[in-house]
Amino acid sequence: MSTIPVSNPGNGGFILDWNKPDTVAADHQATGFEIENAFSKYPTKVFLSGSNTVKINMTYNTAWKLTGIALVNHNLTAAAVTKLRFYLDSSFQTLNVEKTIPYNVKNTYLIIDESTIGNYKYFQVYITDTSIASIQIGVIFPGTGFQFPHNFSWGYTEEFNVVKEIDTTDGGFHEETPGEDQEISAPEYSKIGIIFSAVDPGIHDVYKNLIRVGNKIFIPSFYKQGCFYGVVSDKTLKTTKEKKGDTYSIQFWEHSLFGGTQ
């Protein structure tokens, strides 16, 4: 993995290796929308707090280095204050490190320079937002931050998809399912094709991690706060060998953030 941040933060990257806590707890939660929902992998199966301030404690049996975290399908506003806290004790009393998670609508993330942080067992996500009555989070994704090295060029293509069926009546009227008069709206998501070129062959093995099984957070640019939650659909990493460097591509499918509770 490359150390974060590198000299060109305009490059994008991923948060990989989602590490689900062994124990989670929230000091406020609504019945039926408990904090475990935020670790179910389904972004539409949400956690709801019982107030506009919440502390979410994450405990691991084995200490590890958390270098990336994302909040997916949240309802926070620009007034939110969101912190990632690193504690030394299981009672969450001895705060050692605190990082701010920047705001972005719907999905947001934080990448931490791995050289500035150690291994911990106890983490807390603290959120307060005076503009809303209750805090919603679909997925909390603690993992390992990874940035594309800056010695090659890259880009991506994006498709926006709405999951629906179209039927045409004998009279020529087109009917959609689900339709606008139905209670459940159609799920919406993006497919993103990421193209790499002039890649140093020596780092090819690192990119095998991108197609290995597991949910991932894709970040188009570390200059921007937007990110996507989903999977890489490729089963094979196909590489074109060139004198100037290798060229290959992968497909990333975002999990739908809409369409009702799964």
Residue pairs with C-beta under 8 A, 6 or more apart in sequence:
1 114
1 144
1 145
1 146
1 206
2 146
2 147
2 148
2 149
2 206
3 113
3 114
3 115
4 13
4 67
4 68
4 111
4 112
4 113
4 114
4 145
4 146
4 147
4 222
5 111
5 113
5 147
5 222
6 147
6 149
6 150
7 150
8 150
9 147
9 221
9 222
9 223
10 221
10 222
10 223
11 147
11 148
11 149
11 150
11 154
11 221
11 222
12 147
12 148
12 154
12 218
12 219
12 220
12 221
12 222
13 111
13 145
13 146
13 147
13 148
13 219
13 222
14 145
14 146
14 210
14 216
14 217
14 218
14 219
15 68
15 69
15 70
15 109
15 111
15 141
15 143
15 144
15 145
15 146
15 216
15 217
15 219
15 227
16 68
16 143
16 144
16 146
16 209
16 210
16 214
16 216
17 143
17 144
17 214
18 141
18 142
18 143
18 214
18 215
18 216
19 60
19 64
19 66
19 142
19 143
19 144
20 39
21 39
21 58
21 59
21 60
21 123
21 142
22 59
22 60
22 61
23 57
23 58
23 59
24 35
24 36
24 38
24 39
24 56
24 57
24 58
24 59
25 35
25 56
25 57
26 34
26 35
26 47
26 49
26 54
26 55
26 56
26 57
27 54
27 55
28 49
28 50
28 51
28 53
28 54
29 35
29 47
29 48
29 49
29 50
29 54
30 48
30 49
30 50
30 134
33 46
33 47
33 48
34 47
35 47
35 56
36 47
37 45
37 46
37 47
37 138
38 46
38 47
38 56
38 137
38 138
38 139
38 140
39 139
39 140
40 139
41 139
41 215
42 138
42 139
42 255
42 262
43 72
43 73
43 138
43 139
43 229
43 255
43 256
43 257
44 73
44 138
44 256
44 257
44 258
44 259
44 260
44 261
44 262
45 138
45 261
45 262
46 73
46 136
46 137
46 138
46 261
47 136
47 137
47 138
48 134
48 135
48 136
49 127
49 134
49 135
49 136
50 134
51 133
51 134
51 135
52 128
52 129
52 130
52 131
52 132
52 133
52 134
52 135
53 127
53 128
53 129
53 135
54 126
54 127
54 128
54 135
55 92
55 124
55 125
55 126
56 124
56 125
56 126
56 127
56 140
57 92
57 122
57 123
57 124
58 122
58 123
58 124
58 125
58 140
58 142
59 90
59 121
59 122
60 120
60 121
60 122
60 123
61 121
62 121
63 119
63 120
63 121
64 119
64 120
65 114
65 117
65 118
65 119
65 120
65 144
66 84
66 86
66 112
66 117
66 120
66 123
66 142
66 143
66 144
67 111
67 112
67 113
67 114
67 117
67 143
67 144
67 145
68 109
68 110
68 111
68 112
68 141
68 142
68 143
68 144
68 145
68 146
68 217
69 84
69 101
69 109
69 110
69 125
69 140
69 141
69 142
69 143
70 107
70 108
70 109
70 110
70 139
70 140
70 141
70 217
70 227
70 229
71 82
71 101
71 107
71 108
71 109
71 125
71 137
71 139
71 140
71 141
72 106
72 107
72 137
72 138
72 139
72 140
72 141
72 217
72 229
72 257
73 106
73 107
73 136
73 137
73 138
73 139
73 229
73 257
74 106
74 107
74 108
74 135
74 136
74 137
74 138
75 132
75 135
75 136
76 82
76 103
76 108
76 127
76 129
76 132
76 135
77 103
77 129
77 131
77 132
78 103
78 131
79 129
79 130
79 131
80 103
80 127
80 128
80 129
80 131
81 100
81 126
81 127
81 128
81 129
82 100
82 101
82 102
82 103
82 108
82 125
82 126
82 127
83 98
83 99
83 100
83 101
83 124
83 125
83 126
83 127
84 98
84 99
84 100
84 101
84 110
84 123
84 124
84 125
85 95
85 97
85 98
85 99
85 123
85 124
85 125
85 126
86 95
86 96
86 97
86 98
86 99
86 117
86 120
86 122
86 123
87 93
87 94
87 95
87 96
87 120
87 122
87 123
87 124
88 94
88 96
88 120
88 122
89 122
90 121
90 122
92 122
92 124
96 120
97 117
99 110
99 112
100 110
101 108
101 109
101 110
101 125
102 108
102 110
102 225
103 225
104 225
104 226
104 227
106 257
107 226
107 227
107 228
107 229
107 257
108 225
108 227
109 217
109 219
109 225
109 227
111 145
111 147
111 219
111 222
112 145
114 145
123 142
125 140
127 135
129 135
138 257
139 229
141 215
141 217
141 229
143 217
146 209
147 222
148 154
148 196
149 200
149 203
151 198
151 200
152 196
152 197
152 198
152 199
152 200
152 245
153 196
153 197
153 198
154 194
154 195
154 196
154 197
155 194
155 195
156 192
156 193
156 194
156 195
156 220
157 192
157 193
157 195
158 190
158 191
158 192
158 193
159 190
159 191
159 192
160 188
160 189
160 190
161 188
161 189
161 190
161 191
162 186
162 187
162 188
163 186
163 187
163 188
163 189
163 256
163 259
164 176
164 177
164 178
164 186
165 176
165 177
166 174
166 175
166 176
167 174
167 175
167 177
168 174
168 175
169 175
176 186
178 184
178 185
178 186
184 259
184 260
185 258
185 259
185 260
186 258
186 259
187 256
187 258
187 259
188 256
188 257
188 258
188 259
189 230
189 253
189 254
189 255
189 256
189 257
190 228
190 253
190 254
191 251
191 252
191 253
191 254
192 218
192 228
192 251
192 252
192 253
192 254
193 249
193 250
193 251
193 252
194 218
194 249
194 250
194 251
194 252
195 247
195 249
196 207
196 246
196 247
196 248
196 249
197 245
197 247
198 242
198 244
198 245
198 246
198 247
199 207
199 245
199 246
199 247
199 248
200 245
200 246
201 241
201 245
201 246
204 239
204 246
207 237
207 248
208 237
210 216
210 232
210 237
210 250
211 232
211 234
211 235
211 236
211 237
211 250
214 231
215 229
215 230
215 231
215 255
216 229
216 230
216 231
216 232
216 252
217 227
217 228
217 229
218 227
218 228
218 229
218 230
218 252
218 254
219 226
219 227
220 226
220 227
220 228
228 252
228 254
229 254
229 255
229 257
230 252
230 253
230 254
230 255
231 252
231 253
231 255
232 250
232 251
232 252
232 253
233 251
233 252
233 253
234 250
234 251
237 248
237 250
238 248
238 249
239 246
239 247
239 248
240 246
240 247
240 248
